[in-house]
C-alpha cells in the first residue's frame, strides 16, 4: 500500500463507510478509513473551561453591542468579536524539504519565508489560539490585534500537531485584549448561521458568513493524523484564514478554521467547503498545552476500515459491521498484543485493500459498528490505559488485552512509538 502505514488511505466510500469523502490536500477523493493510530483530540470538554481564563469572556452579541434592534447578525458579530481576532505573521527559516500546505499540494520551503494566518484571544492574559501549521517551525512570530497596527512578539506556549492547534501568548495591554467567548461545538446543528473572521491572503479583519454545512467530518492534520468531529461550513475560508474563529449566532467561537476543499484543480482558493476544528477539542487541550507545552494522545497502531453490509456480502465476511484490520504497526501496542493484519491484497471498486486480518467487533464491552466508534474510544483514552478488544479470527471470537501507547510525532515515524507498558 503506498504511503505511510498510518496515513489516511484513499479508497471508495461504497465499501469502507466514512462520513467524509472529499479531497483535502490534493485532488484524489479521500475516504477516511478511520485509522485507530490516527485518532486525535479529546473532543468532549465535560463542562470544563480553560485554566487560563481570568476574566469574564465576551458577552452575547446583542448585549455586547447594545444594538438589539439590528437585524444584521453578521455586522453585530463583526463589531462584537472583530477586535478579538489576531493577525499572525511567522518568520520561517530556510530549511530543506517540502512544507505541508493544508490548502493545496505540498510546496517547497527550502528558502524559508513568511507565513501569515489568523488566531483569536481567549483570555485577559494574552493567550491566543491558532493552528499549529500557522506557526510551525517559525523562529519569530509577530501578532497584531484587532484594528491596531501595533505588533507584539508572541511566545509559543504549546503545540499539538495531531490536532493542528497551537497556543500563543503576547504581552499586550489589557485594553488591547478582547477575549472571545468559547462556545459548545457539540450544540452546533446543520443549517446554523456562522461567521468567519480572519486574514485571507493577508487581508486583515475580513468577515465572511454562511452556515454549518455538515458535522462530524474527518480531516487530516499536516502531520498525517486524523482530526474528527470537524465542522464543515460554506462560509468562505481561504489561505490566511487558518487559525481564525468560526462564530455562531450568539457570538461564540465553535470552531477554528483550518482547511478547505480545493476542488482538485490545483487551485488553492475557496470552493464553498471549509473545515473548522471543533472548539471542544481545543478546550480539552488548552490547559494541557499551557501546563506541558504539548498534548499526549493514545495510540493503538493499526490500519483498518469499516465493514458495511455490502462489503460483508461481497467478501463473505462473518459479520456485517465492525472493523477489518488491514495492517498493524510493527512493535506498536496492537502488534505487541497479537492483533494480526491482512495478508491478501485485493482491488475493490478501484481501491486496493488488504484482507484476511482480524475483525474488531467490540471494545471494552461496547459493540463496534465501524471505525468511527474505535476512533472515538481511542480519542477518549490516555496512553498507558488497557483496553479489552473482542476480535474475530478465522471465524472464532477471541479476547485481546491491549495497552495503549503514546502516539508518535507523525505518521512518518511509526517505529518511534514507545513500547506499550
N, C-alpha and C positions, 0 to 999 in steps of 0.2 A: 504494500500500500504506500503510495507516495506521501512524502511529508513526514513530520514528526509523529510519533505514535500517539501523542496526546492531542494532536491538532484536531480541529473540527473537520470531520470528513465530509467531502462532497458526495451527495447521493440523492436519490429521489424520495419525495415525500410519500409516494404511494406505497412504499414498503417500510421505511423507518419513520414512524409518526413523529412529527415535531411541530410546535406552534410557530416556528419561524423558518421560512424558506426563501428569504430574499438575499441577494448579493450585497455584501457589506464592504469588502475590501478589494474587490476586483470586479469580475463580470460574471463569474460562474454562479449558478444557483447553489446556495449552501443550505442544506437542511441539517440542522444541528442534531446529531445523534446522541447528544447529552452525555458526553464522556464523564464518567464519575471523577476522573482525575482532574477535570477542568471545572468542577463545581466551585462556585465562588459566592461570597457575600452572605453574611447573616442578615437576611432581608427583614427579619422581624425585630422591631425595636423593643417590643414588650413594654411599651409605655415609657421607656427610659429616655432621658434627654441627655445632651452632652454636658460634660462636667465643666466645659469652658464658658458656658453662658453665665454671665454675672449681672446682667441687667435684663429687664423685660424685652422680649423680642417685639418686632413690629406689630402694630395693631391691625385689625382687618381694614381692608381698603377704604370703605366708606367712612369709618370713624377716623382714620388717619388723615384723610383728605378734608373732612368736614364738608364734603360736597355730595350729600346723599341724594340730591335730586338729579344728578347727572346720570345719563344712561349710557355714556361712553365708557364701558368697562375697561377697554384697553388703555384709554387715557388715564383712568383712575389708577390702574395698576402701575402704569409707567411713572406717574407722579409719585406714587407711594413707594415704589421699590427701586426706581432707577438709580437713586443715589447709593444704593447698597451693592450695585454691580461694579465689579472691578475690571479694568483693562490690564492684562498681564503681558509683559514683554520679557522673553527669556533669551539670554545670550548663550548660544550653543557653541562650544569649542570645536575645532576641527577634529574629526575622527574618521577612521576608516569603516567602511561597511554601510549597508543600507539603513535608513531610518524609517520606522513604520509610520505611515500616514493613514490614520483611520478614515480619511475622506477620499482615499484613492489608492493607487498602487504604490508599493514602496518606492521611495525616491532617494537617490544618493545624497549623503550629507557629509561627505568627506571634507568639504571645505568649511564646515561649520556655518553659522549664520544666526539669524534672529527669528524666533518663533513667537507668534502673538496668539493670545487666546483670551478667555474670559474667566471670571470667578465671581464669588459673592461673599459678602461679610456675614458671619454667623453669630458674632458676639461683640461686646464692647471692649474686648481685649485686643482686637485687631486680627482675629483668626479669619482666614479666607479659605473657602473650599473651592477646589477646581479639579480638573482632570490631571492625572499623572502625566499623560502624554504631552500636556502643555508645557510642563517644566522639566521633563525627564532629561538628564544629562546636562542641564544648564549649569553654568558656573556663576551666573549673575541673573537675578530676577528683579525686575522693577514693576511696580504696581501703581496705577492711577485709580482713584476712587471717584465715582460719580462724574460730575461735570468738571471737577478740579483737574488742573494740569500739573499739579504737584506730584512728583514721583517719589515713591517710598521703596526702599530696598527691602525685599521680602526674604524672610528666613524660612527654610523648608523644615516644618515641624515633623512631618511624617508622610510616607507614601505607601500606597498599596497598588502595585501594578496589576494584580489579579482582578481588582475591582475598578481599575483605572481612576483611582482617587488620590488626591494629594491635599494636605493641609498646610497652609502657609500662615505666616504671621508678619504683620507690619507694625512699626512703631509710629502710629498716626494719632493726632489729637482726637479726643473723644467726639468733638463736634464734626469730625470728618467720617466717623464710623456710623453707618446706618444699617444695623443688623436686619436681615430678612427673617421672616417667620418660617420655620421649618414645619411643613405640614405632615400629613399622614398619607403616603403614596398608596397604601392599601385601600384607601377610600375612593381613589380615582375610578371613574367609570368611563366606558367608551362613549364618546359624544360630548364629554365635559369640555367647556371652553378653556383654553390655555394660552398663555403669553410667554414668549421667549425674549429675553433681553441679553444682548451681548455685543460682540465686536467683530462681526463677519467681515473678512477681508480688511481688517484694520479700521473699519468704520465704527467708531465707538458709539455706545449707547443706542444701538439700533434695536427697535422693537418689532416683532412680528407676532402674528396671532393665528390661532387655528383651534383644533380640537384634539382630544385624545383619540387617536385613530384605532388603537388596539392596545391590549395589555398582555402581560406575561410572555413577551418576546424574549429571545435569547440572542445576544451578540457576542462577538469575540473581542476580548481585550487585546491591546497591542502585544502583550507577551504570550498570546495564544490561548489563554484560559477563557472559560465561558463566564459571562455575566448574565444572570437570569432575572426574571420578573421585570424586565425592561419595559418602559413606557414608549409606545410608538405615537408620533404626532405628525400632523401635516403642517404645523407652524414652520415657516421657512427657517432652516438651520443650514449654515454654510461654514466653511473653514474660518475659524476665528470665533465661532460661537462655542467652541469646546470649553466646557467648564462653567458656562453660564447657567442661570436658573431657568427652569420651566415652572411657570407660576400658574396656580389655579385661580378661579374667580374670586376667591376670598383673599387673594394676595399672598398666598402661602406657597413656598417652594415645594414642589412634589417630585422634582427630578433635576438631574444635572445633564444638560445637553452634551452629547458625546460623539455620536456618529450619524452618518446619513447614508441612505441608499443612493448610489451614484448612477444607476441605470445601466452600468456595464459598457458604456460607450467611451470610456476614458475621461469623461467629464468629471470634475470634482464639485460641480455645483448642485444645488438643491433640486430634487425632482418630486418634492412633496412627501417624502417619507424620511423622518428623522427619529432618532432614538435617544432616550434620556435614562440614565441610571436612576433607579428609584431612590428618593431621599431617605427611605427607611434603611436601605443598605448603608448609606453614608452615616446616618445617625447611630447605627450599631457599631460603626468603626471609629468615629471621631475620638472618643475617649481613649481608645487603644492607640490610635495614631499619636495622640498628644502625649500619652504616658510612655510608649515604647518606640515610637518612630516607625512602626510597621505593624502589620496585622498577620497573624498566623492563621492559615486555613488548613482544614483537614484534607487528607489525600488518601485515595484508595488505590489508584493506579491501574485502571482498566480502560479499555476502549470498547464500547458496545452500542447496541441500537435497540430501540423499542420494537416489540413484537405487536403486530396488528393481526386481526383475524385473517386478512388477505395474505399476509406473509406466512402465517401459520399454515394456511391451506396450501399455498404454493410450495412450501418446503416440507410439508408433512411433519410439522412440529407437534409435540405432545400437549402444548398449551397455546391459547390464543392471545395471551398477554404475558408481559414480563420483559426481561432484558436479555438479549443474546450477547454474551461476552465474546468479542472478536479477538482481542489480544490483551495481554497483561504486561505491565512494565516490569522488566527483569529486576529482581531484588526489591520490588515495591511491596507494599503491605498485602495486596491481594495475592501476589505471587508467593510470598512467604507463607500465606495461609493455605496455599494449594489450589487456588482458583485457576482454572485452565481456559485458555483462549482457543479459538478455532484453528483448524489445520487444513481446511479446504477452501480454496478461492473459487468464487463464482461471480458471474455478472448477472445482475437482476435489473431489468428495465434500464440498462445502460450504466448501472452503478456497480462498482467492484466491492464485494463484501467477502468476509471470511466466516465460514460456517463450521459447525462441529464443536463449538465451545460450550461451556456451562451456560445454563439459563437461570438467571436470578428471578425468583418468584416471591421472595419475602425478605424483609429486613426488620430485625427486632420485633417480630410478631405482626408486622403490617404488610399486607399484600402489595406487591409492586406491579402496577399496570404497565409502566413504561419508564423511560429514562428520567422523565420529569420528577417522578417520585424519589428516585435514587439521588438525583441532584439536590433536591430539597432536603433530603435526610442528611446528606454529607455537609451541605451548607450549614445546617444547624448543629453539627458536631464539632468537636475540637480534636486536635492532634493528641494521640495517646489513648483516646476512648476506644473501647472494644465494642464491636457490633456482631450480632449473630445473623448470619446470612443463610437463607434456605435456597439451595440450588437443585436443578435437575441435571443429572449427568447420565447419559445412556439410558434415559427413561426412569432412572431411580432418583428419589429425593435424598438429599444429603445436607447436613448442617455444618456450617463452617464458621469458626470464630476468627474475626479479623480485627487486628489492632490498627487503627488509622494512623497514618504517618503525617509528617509536615510537608505541605506542598512545596515543590521546588520553585525556583525563581521564574522559570519559564518552561514552556513545553519542549524547548530545545535541550533541556537539562534533566531528563528523566532519571539518569543514572546518579544525579546528585542528591536524590531524595534520601533522607536518613533512614536507617533500618527501623522497622516497626519495633516498638518497645512494649 
